[in-house]
Amino acid sequence: MSVQNTTPRNLQEWQALARSLKIEDRAFINGHYVDALSGKTRTIHNPANGEALAQIASCGPEDADRAVRVARETFESGIWSKMPPTERKKVLVRFAELIEAHQVEIALLESLDAGKPIGDTMAVDVPGAATTLRWSGEAIDKIYDEVAPTGPGTLGLITRMPLGVVAAIVPWNFPLSTTAWKLGPALATGNSVILKPASNTPLTAIKLAGLAKAAGLPDGVLNVLPGPGSSLGKALGLHMDIDCLTFTGSTAVGKSLTEYAGQSNLKRTFLELGGKSPNIVFADADLDRAAEAAALAIFYNQGETCTAGSRLLVEKCIAEAFTQKVRKAARHFKPGHPQDPNTAMGALIDRSQFDTVAFYVAKGLEQGAQLVCGGRPVEAVAGGYYYEPTVFRGVTGDMTIAREEIFGPVLSVMEFETEEEALAIANDSIYGLAAGIWTNNLGRAHRMARDIYAGSVWVNNYFGGDITVPFGGFKQSGNGRDKSLHALDKYCELKSTWIDLG
C-alpha cells in the first residue's frame, strides 16, 4: 500500500496518516518480500511513545547464506554487473524519482522508526537519499578507465571492475541517508548488495527494496535482511563469499567487524565510526551566528549524530558571554512529538540510549562540570524517550564527558587561550571525524583546518557540504569515504592489462 503523496499540515494529520499506513515487515531476497527462514520476528517500537510499531522478520545466519548465494549468482550472471553504465544510470535515476514520488510515506516511516522530527525527514533525509542515488547514477557513465603511458610496442590498460558481493550495515540514527550513501556507489559500479539495516530501524530499507525493483533493478541485485547485529551482522562479517563490508556505526562494532573480516576471507572493510568532534570559536568570529550553529551542531537529531559538535572550544575571554548565547539558542530545541512539524528535537531512539545519556550527565556532575542548562528528562509524549538540551561548562580534557561519545544532546564547553592550545585540545581524542572553526582571521582558519586531524573541517559553518565532497574520518573514526566520486573507488578493483603489440 502506498500512501498518497500529499503533505499533512499538522500533528493530527500526520498521526492519521500513520494509522492508515501498512508497514511491510518482511525481508527482501531475490526480488521478493519473504519471511525469515526461522519464522522469527522482532518487535520494533516507536521512540515517540514506546508503543509497538511492527513485528519485523528477524533474519539469521541461514538467511544470510541464502541472500549471499542469490547475490553471488546474480553478480556472476552479469545481468547487472555487465550492464552498460548508461543503463545502470537509468535504473538509479528512476530509483531516485520513485523515492521522491513516495516522499511523504518514506519520511513518515523514518520518523516513526527513529524518532526523528518529521520536518527533518521531509526536508533533509528523503531529498538527500534521492540526490545521492541520482548523483551516483549520473556519475557512473562519466568515469573513464585509463591507458598507461607505454612505448609504441605495448598497450597498458587500467580498468575498474566491480568487487562482487557487498554487505552494507547501516545505523539507526540516519537509516535512510546512510543507506543511500552505500547503495548509490555500490550499485552504480555494478555490485550486488546485501543491506542490513539496524535492528530497530529497518522500515525505510525494506521500503526502498520494493522501489528499487519497481525502478528496474534486476532481482537478486539488492537484498535486505533485517535482524540482530549479534548474529546476522556477525554472519555477514564472517561470510567467505562476501567481497566487501561497508559499515556505519560505533567504533566498538567496527573493530569487531574488522576482526571478522580477518578471520574469514580478508574481505575489504570500510568503516565510518564514532566521533567527539571539536567546534572551536575564536573571539573574532561572528558570535551570534556561531552560537546558533553550536546549538544546531549538538542538538540536531537529538544529538544522535556521529559528527555532533559535542566539544565546544571557546576562547577564554568570551567564554561566559558565548556560553549564554548558546544557552539561549538551545531553547529552540525543545523536545516534542516527532510527527509535529513544529518539533526541532524528537525522541531518543530507545530506553537504552536514554539511560546512556542520563549516565553521562550524572558523570559530568560527579566529576565537577558545571550544569548551565538541561540535565533532565522531559515527558514530551507519555512513554517516549526525551531529554532536555544539556550544556556543561568548566569541562576539562580528563573528564569522561569530554572524551567519550555520548550520542545525545549533551554539550561540553571547554576554554582555551591560544591558537596552539585550541589545536592541542581539538586533537586530544581517539576520534577524528569532524571539526568546526569560527574565526574571521583567514590565516588562522587555514592553519587550523590544515592541522586538525579530522576528515571534515567546517570553517564558519557546521555540517557543511553536499554529495560532491567525501565523508569519513581519521584515527578511530574509521577509514574509506562515503559520498563524492571517491566513494565509487572503494567498490571497485583495479585491473592492469599489459598487451604486447608485437
C-alpha positions as CSV (number, residue, x, y, z in Angstrom):
1,M,0.0,0.0,0.0
2,S,1.4,3.4,-0.9
3,V,0.4,6.5,1.0
4,Q,-0.9,9.4,-1.1
5,N,1.9,11.9,-1.6
6,T,0.0,14.9,-0.1
7,T,1.9,16.5,2.8
8,P,0.0,16.6,6.1
9,R,-0.1,20.1,7.7
10,N,0.0,19.3,11.4
11,L,0.5,16.6,14.0
12,Q,-3.1,15.3,13.8
13,E,-2.9,14.8,10.1
14,W,0.5,13.1,10.3
15,Q,-0.9,10.8,13.0
16,A,-4.0,10.0,10.9
17,L,-1.7,9.1,8.0
18,A,0.4,6.9,10.3
19,R,-2.7,5.0,11.4
20,S,-3.6,4.3,7.7
21,L,0.0,3.1,6.9
22,K,0.5,-0.5,6.0
23,I,4.1,-1.4,7.1
24,E,5.9,-4.0,5.2
25,D,7.5,-6.3,7.8
26,R,9.4,-8.9,5.7
27,A,12.9,-9.3,4.4
28,F,13.6,-8.8,0.7
29,I,15.5,-11.6,-1.2
30,N,15.8,-12.2,-4.9
31,G,13.2,-9.6,-5.8
32,H,10.5,-10.8,-3.3
33,Y,9.4,-10.0,0.2
34,V,9.9,-13.1,2.3
35,D,9.7,-14.2,5.9
36,A,12.9,-15.2,7.8
37,L,13.6,-18.9,7.3
38,S,13.2,-19.4,11.1
39,G,9.9,-17.7,11.1
40,K,11.2,-15.5,13.9
41,T,10.1,-11.8,14.2
42,R,11.2,-8.9,16.3
43,T,9.0,-6.1,17.7
44,I,10.2,-2.6,16.9
45,H,8.9,0.3,19.0
46,N,8.0,3.9,18.2
47,P,10.5,6.1,20.1
48,A,7.9,8.8,20.4
49,N,5.7,6.8,22.8
50,G,7.3,3.4,23.4
51,E,4.4,1.6,21.7
52,A,4.9,-1.4,19.4
53,L,5.2,-0.3,15.8
54,A,5.6,-3.6,13.9
55,Q,6.7,-7.2,14.0
56,I,9.7,-7.4,11.7
57,A,11.3,-10.5,10.2
58,S,14.3,-11.4,12.3
59,C,16.9,-12.9,9.9
60,G,19.8,-15.0,11.0
61,P,22.9,-16.7,9.5
62,E,20.7,-19.1,7.4
63,D,19.1,-16.1,5.7
64,A,22.5,-14.5,5.2
65,D,23.6,-17.7,3.4
66,R,20.5,-17.6,1.2
67,A,20.9,-13.9,0.3
68,V,24.7,-14.2,-0.4
69,R,24.0,-17.2,-2.7
70,V,21.4,-15.2,-4.6
71,A,23.7,-12.1,-4.8
72,R,26.6,-14.1,-6.0
73,E,24.6,-15.9,-8.7
74,T,23.1,-12.6,-9.8
75,F,26.5,-10.9,-9.9
76,E,28.1,-13.8,-11.9
77,S,25.2,-13.8,-14.4
78,G,26.3,-10.3,-15.5
79,I,22.7,-9.1,-15.6
80,W,23.7,-6.0,-13.6
81,S,27.5,-6.2,-13.2
82,K,28.0,-6.2,-17.0
83,M,25.1,-3.9,-17.9
84,P,26.4,-0.8,-19.7
85,P,26.9,2.1,-17.3
86,T,24.4,4.2,-19.2
87,E,21.7,1.6,-18.5
88,R,22.6,1.3,-14.8
89,K,22.3,5.0,-14.7
90,K,18.8,4.9,-16.0
91,V,17.7,2.5,-13.3
92,L,19.3,4.5,-10.4
93,V,17.7,7.7,-11.7
94,R,14.3,6.0,-11.8
95,F,15.0,4.7,-8.3
96,A,15.6,8.3,-7.1
97,E,12.5,9.5,-8.8
98,L,10.4,6.8,-7.1
99,I,11.8,7.9,-3.7
100,E,10.7,11.4,-4.4
101,A,7.3,10.2,-5.5
102,H,6.9,8.4,-2.2
103,Q,8.5,11.2,-0.1
104,V,5.7,11.5,2.4
105,E,5.4,7.8,3.1
106,I,9.2,7.3,3.4
107,A,9.6,10.4,5.6
108,L,6.9,9.2,7.9
109,L,8.4,5.7,8.1
110,E,11.8,7.3,9.0
111,S,10.2,9.5,11.7
112,L,8.2,6.7,13.2
113,D,11.1,4.3,13.2
114,A,13.9,6.5,14.5
115,G,12.1,9.3,16.5
116,K,13.4,11.9,14.1
117,P,11.4,15.2,13.6
118,I,9.2,14.9,10.5
119,G,10.3,18.3,9.4
120,D,13.9,16.9,9.1
121,T,12.9,13.7,7.4
122,M,10.9,15.6,4.8
123,A,13.4,18.4,4.2
124,V,16.7,16.5,4.6
125,D,16.7,12.7,4.8
126,V,14.4,11.9,1.9
127,P,15.6,14.5,-0.6
128,G,19.2,13.7,0.4
129,A,18.7,10.0,-0.3
130,A,17.2,10.7,-3.7
131,T,20.0,13.1,-4.6
132,T,22.7,10.5,-3.6
133,L,21.2,7.8,-5.8
134,R,20.6,10.1,-8.7
135,W,24.1,11.6,-8.5
136,S,25.7,8.2,-8.3
137,G,23.8,7.0,-11.3
138,E,24.6,10.2,-13.3
139,A,28.3,9.9,-12.4
140,I,28.9,6.3,-13.4
141,D,28.9,6.8,-17.2
142,K,31.4,9.7,-16.8
143,I,34.1,7.7,-15.1
144,Y,36.8,6.7,-17.6
145,D,39.3,3.9,-17.4
146,E,42.9,4.6,-18.2
147,V,45.7,3.9,-20.7
148,A,49.2,3.7,-19.3
149,P,51.9,5.8,-20.9
150,T,53.8,3.0,-22.6
151,G,56.1,2.7,-25.6
152,P,54.7,2.0,-29.1
153,G,55.1,-1.8,-28.8
154,T,52.9,-2.2,-25.8
155,L,49.5,-1.2,-24.5
156,G,48.8,-0.9,-20.8
157,L,45.1,-0.7,-19.8
158,I,43.8,0.1,-16.3
159,T,40.2,-0.8,-15.8
160,R,37.8,-0.7,-12.9
161,M,35.9,-3.9,-12.0
162,P,33.1,-4.3,-9.5
163,L,34.1,-6.1,-6.3
164,G,31.2,-8.6,-6.4
165,V,29.0,-9.0,-3.3
166,V,28.9,-6.1,-0.9
167,A,27.4,-6.3,2.5
168,A,26.2,-2.9,3.8
169,I,25.4,-2.4,7.5
170,V,23.8,0.9,8.4
171,P,23.0,2.6,11.8
172,W,19.8,3.7,13.5
173,N,20.4,7.4,13.7
174,F,20.3,8.2,9.9
175,P,18.9,4.9,8.4
176,L,17.8,6.4,5.1
177,S,20.7,8.7,4.5
178,T,23.5,6.2,5.2
179,T,21.6,3.5,3.2
180,A,21.7,5.8,0.2
181,W,25.4,6.6,0.8
182,K,26.1,2.9,0.5
183,L,23.7,1.8,-2.2
184,G,24.4,4.7,-4.6
185,P,28.1,3.9,-5.4
186,A,27.9,0.2,-4.7
187,L,25.1,-0.3,-7.2
188,A,26.4,2.2,-9.7
189,T,29.7,0.3,-10.0
190,G,27.9,-3.0,-10.7
191,N,28.0,-4.8,-7.4
192,S,25.2,-6.9,-5.8
193,V,24.3,-5.7,-2.3
194,I,23.1,-7.2,0.9
195,L,21.7,-4.5,3.1
196,K,21.4,-5.0,6.8
197,P,19.6,-2.1,8.5
198,A,19.9,-1.5,12.2
199,S,17.6,-4.0,14.0
200,N,15.4,-1.2,15.5
201,T,15.1,0.9,12.3
202,P,14.5,-1.3,9.3
203,L,11.4,0.3,7.8
204,T,12.8,2.6,5.2
205,A,15.4,0.0,4.0
206,I,12.6,-2.6,3.5
207,K,10.5,0.0,1.6
208,L,13.4,1.0,-0.6
209,A,13.9,-2.6,-1.8
210,G,10.5,-2.6,-3.4
211,L,11.1,0.7,-5.0
212,A,14.4,-0.5,-6.4
213,K,12.7,-3.4,-8.1
214,A,10.0,-1.1,-9.5
215,A,12.8,1.1,-10.9
216,G,14.1,-1.9,-12.9
217,L,16.9,-3.2,-10.7
218,P,17.2,-6.9,-11.5
219,D,16.1,-9.4,-8.9
220,G,18.9,-10.5,-6.6
221,V,21.0,-7.4,-7.0
222,L,19.6,-5.8,-3.8
223,N,18.6,-7.9,-0.8
224,V,17.5,-6.5,2.5
225,L,17.9,-8.5,5.7
226,P,16.5,-7.1,9.0
227,G,17.9,-8.8,12.1
228,P,20.2,-8.5,15.1
229,G,23.8,-7.5,14.7
230,S,24.9,-10.1,17.3
231,S,24.0,-12.9,14.9
232,L,23.2,-11.6,11.5
233,G,25.9,-8.9,11.4
234,K,28.5,-11.4,12.6
235,A,27.4,-13.9,10.0
236,L,27.9,-11.3,7.3
237,G,31.3,-10.3,8.7
238,L,32.5,-13.9,8.7
239,H,30.9,-15.0,5.4
240,M,33.5,-16.3,3.0
241,D,31.6,-15.3,-0.1
242,I,31.2,-11.6,0.7
243,D,33.8,-9.4,-1.0
244,C,33.3,-6.1,0.8
245,L,31.8,-5.0,4.1
246,T,30.8,-1.3,4.4
247,F,29.6,-0.2,7.9
248,T,28.5,2.9,9.6
249,G,28.1,2.7,13.4
250,S,30.1,2.6,16.6
251,T,33.8,2.2,16.9
252,A,33.4,-0.9,19.1
253,V,31.3,-2.7,16.5
254,G,33.6,-1.6,13.7
255,K,36.6,-3.2,15.4
256,S,34.6,-6.5,15.7
257,L,33.7,-6.4,12.0
258,T,37.3,-5.9,11.1
259,E,38.2,-8.9,13.2
260,Y,35.6,-11.0,11.4
261,A,37.0,-9.9,8.0
262,G,40.4,-11.0,9.1
263,Q,39.2,-14.3,10.4
264,S,37.4,-15.1,7.2
265,N,38.4,-14.1,3.7
266,L,40.1,-10.7,4.3
267,K,37.1,-9.0,2.7
268,R,37.5,-5.3,2.3
269,T,36.1,-3.5,5.3
270,F,35.2,0.2,5.1
271,L,34.1,1.8,8.3
272,E,32.6,5.2,9.3
273,L,32.6,5.2,13.1
274,G,32.3,7.4,16.1
275,G,33.3,11.0,16.8
276,K,33.9,13.5,19.5
277,S,34.1,16.5,17.3
278,P,35.5,19.9,18.4
279,N,33.7,23.1,17.5
280,I,36.2,25.9,18.0
281,V,35.1,29.5,18.5
282,F,37.6,32.4,18.5
283,A,36.8,35.8,19.9
284,D,36.9,37.5,16.4
285,A,34.1,35.3,15.0
286,D,30.5,36.3,14.3
287,L,29.4,35.2,17.8
288,D,25.7,35.3,17.2
289,R,25.9,33.1,14.1
290,A,28.4,30.8,15.8
291,A,26.2,30.3,18.8
292,E,23.2,29.3,16.7
293,A,25.4,26.9,14.8
294,A,26.9,25.5,18.0
295,A,23.4,24.6,19.3
296,L,22.5,23.0,16.0
297,A,25.8,21.1,15.9
298,I,24.9,19.2,19.1
299,F,21.1,19.2,19.4
300,Y,20.2,18.4,15.8
301,N,18.8,14.9,15.5
302,Q,18.7,14.7,19.4
303,G,22.5,14.7,19.4
304,E,22.4,11.2,17.8
305,T,24.9,12.3,15.2
306,C,28.4,11.0,14.7
307,T,29.7,14.4,13.6
308,A,27.9,16.2,16.5
309,G,30.0,19.2,17.8
310,S,29.9,17.8,21.3
311,R,33.1,19.6,22.4
312,L,32.6,23.3,22.2
313,L,36.1,25.0,22.5
314,V,35.7,28.7,23.3
315,E,38.3,31.4,23.6
316,K,38.5,32.2,27.3
317,C,37.9,36.0,27.0
318,I,34.4,35.3,25.6
319,A,33.6,32.0,27.3
320,E,31.0,33.3,29.7
321,A,29.1,35.5,27.2
322,F,29.2,33.0,24.5
323,T,28.0,30.1,26.6
324,Q,24.9,32.2,27.5
325,K,24.3,32.8,23.8
326,V,24.4,29.0,23.2
327,R,22.1,28.5,26.2
328,K,19.6,30.9,24.6
329,A,19.9,29.1,21.2
330,A,19.3,25.8,22.9
331,R,15.7,26.8,23.7
332,H,14.8,26.3,20.1
333,F,15.4,22.6,20.5
334,K,12.7,21.9,23.0
335,P,11.8,18.2,22.7
336,G,8.5,17.5,21.1
337,H,6.5,14.9,19.2
338,P,8.5,13.7,16.2
339,Q,5.4,13.9,13.9
340,D,4.7,17.5,14.8
341,P,6.0,19.7,12.0
342,N,7.0,22.3,14.6
343,T,9.3,20.0,16.5
344,A,13.0,20.7,16.2
345,M,14.2,17.8,18.5
346,G,12.5,14.5,18.7
347,A,12.8,11.4,20.8
348,L,16.0,9.4,21.6
349,I,15.9,6.0,19.9
350,D,15.1,3.8,22.9
351,R,15.4,3.3,26.7
352,S,19.0,2.1,26.4
353,Q,20.1,5.3,24.7
354,F,18.0,7.4,27.1
355,D,19.8,5.7,30.1
356,T,23.2,6.3,28.4
357,V,22.5,10.0,28.2
358,A,21.4,10.1,31.8
359,F,24.5,8.2,32.9
360,Y,26.9,10.7,31.2
361,V,25.0,13.7,32.6
362,A,25.4,12.2,36.1
363,K,29.1,11.5,35.4
364,G,29.6,15.1,34.3
365,L,28.2,16.4,37.6
366,E,30.1,13.9,39.6
367,Q,33.4,15.0,38.0
368,G,32.8,18.7,38.6
369,A,31.4,20.1,35.4
370,Q,29.0,23.0,35.8
371,L,25.5,22.5,34.5
372,V,24.4,25.5,32.5
373,C,21.1,24.2,31.3
374,G,19.1,21.0,30.9
375,G,20.3,17.8,32.6
376,R,16.8,16.3,32.9
377,P,14.4,14.0,31.1
378,V,11.3,15.5,29.6
379,E,7.9,13.8,29.1
380,A,7.1,15.5,25.8
381,V,4.9,12.5,25.0
382,A,4.0,9.8,27.5
383,G,6.0,6.7,27.1
384,G,8.6,8.3,24.9
385,Y,12.3,8.9,25.4
386,Y,13.0,12.6,25.6
387,Y,15.9,14.6,27.1
388,E,16.5,18.3,27.5
389,P,19.2,20.1,25.6
390,T,22.1,20.0,28.1
391,V,25.1,22.3,28.4
392,F,28.1,21.8,30.7
393,R,30.7,24.5,31.3
394,G,34.1,24.1,33.1
395,V,34.8,20.8,31.3
396,T,38.4,19.7,31.3
397,G,40.1,17.2,29.0
398,D,40.3,14.5,31.5
399,M,36.5,14.4,32.2
400,T,34.5,11.4,30.8
401,I,32.1,13.7,29.0
402,A,35.0,15.3,27.1
403,R,36.4,12.0,26.0
404,E,33.6,9.5,25.3
405,E,31.0,9.7,22.6
406,I,27.6,10.2,24.3
407,F,25.4,10.3,21.2
408,G,22.8,12.5,22.9
409,P,22.0,16.2,23.4
410,V,24.9,16.9,25.8
411,L,27.4,19.7,25.1
412,S,30.8,20.1,26.9
413,V,32.2,23.7,26.9
414,M,35.9,23.9,27.2
415,E,38.1,27.0,27.3
416,F,41.4,27.9,25.6
417,E,43.7,31.0,25.4
418,T,45.8,30.5,22.3
419,E,45.5,29.0,18.9
420,E,48.1,26.4,19.8
421,E,46.1,25.4,22.9
422,A,42.9,25.1,20.9
423,L,44.6,22.8,18.4
424,A,46.0,20.6,21.2
425,I,42.6,20.2,22.8
426,A,40.9,19.5,19.5
427,N,43.4,16.8,18.6
428,D,43.4,15.2,22.1
429,S,40.9,12.5,21.1
430,I,40.9,8.9,19.7
431,Y,38.5,10.2,17.1
432,G,39.0,12.3,14.0
433,L,35.7,12.6,12.2
434,A,34.8,16.3,12.0
435,A,35.6,19.8,13.4
436,G,34.3,23.3,13.2
437,I,36.3,26.5,13.2
438,W,34.9,30.0,13.8
439,T,37.1,33.0,13.0
440,N,37.4,36.0,10.7
441,N,41.2,35.6,10.5
442,L,41.8,33.9,7.2
443,G,45.3,32.8,8.1
444,R,44.2,31.2,11.3
445,A,41.3,29.4,9.5
446,H,43.8,27.9,7.1
447,R,46.3,26.9,9.8
448,M,43.7,25.3,12.0
449,A,41.9,23.5,9.1
450,R,45.3,22.1,8.0
451,D,46.4,20.9,11.4
452,I,43.2,19.4,12.9
453,Y,43.1,15.6,12.5
454,A,39.6,15.2,11.0
455,G,38.0,14.0,7.8
456,S,35.7,17.0,7.6
457,V,36.6,20.6,8.7
458,W,34.0,23.3,8.5
459,V,35.0,26.9,8.7
460,N,32.4,29.4,9.8
461,N,29.7,26.8,9.4
462,Y,28.8,23.4,10.8
463,F,27.5,20.3,8.9
464,G,28.5,22.0,5.6
465,G,28.9,20.1,2.3
466,D,27.0,18.1,-0.2
467,I,27.2,14.9,-2.3
468,T,30.3,16.3,-4.2
469,V,32.7,16.1,-1.2
470,P,33.8,12.9,0.6
471,F,32.8,12.0,4.1
472,G,34.7,9.9,6.6
473,G,37.2,10.0,9.4
474,F,40.7,9.8,10.7
475,K,42.1,7.7,13.6
476,Q,39.4,5.6,15.3
477,S,36.6,7.4,13.4
478,G,37.2,4.9,10.6
479,N,38.5,4.5,7.0
480,G,37.2,4.8,3.5
481,R,34.9,7.5,2.3
482,D,31.2,7.9,1.6
483,K,29.9,10.5,-0.9
484,S,31.7,12.0,-3.9
485,L,33.5,10.3,-6.7
486,H,35.9,8.8,-4.2
487,A,33.1,6.6,-2.9
488,L,32.9,4.8,-6.2
489,D,36.6,3.8,-5.9
490,K,36.1,1.6,-2.8
491,Y,33.6,-0.6,-4.6
492,C,35.9,-1.4,-7.5
493,E,39.0,-3.4,-8.1
494,L,41.7,-2.0,-10.4
495,K,42.9,-4.4,-13.1
496,S,46.1,-3.9,-15.1
497,T,46.2,-5.4,-18.6
498,W,49.6,-5.4,-20.4
499,I,49.4,-6.1,-24.1
500,D,52.4,-6.9,-26.3
501,L,51.6,-5.4,-29.7
502,G,54.4,-7.2,-31.5
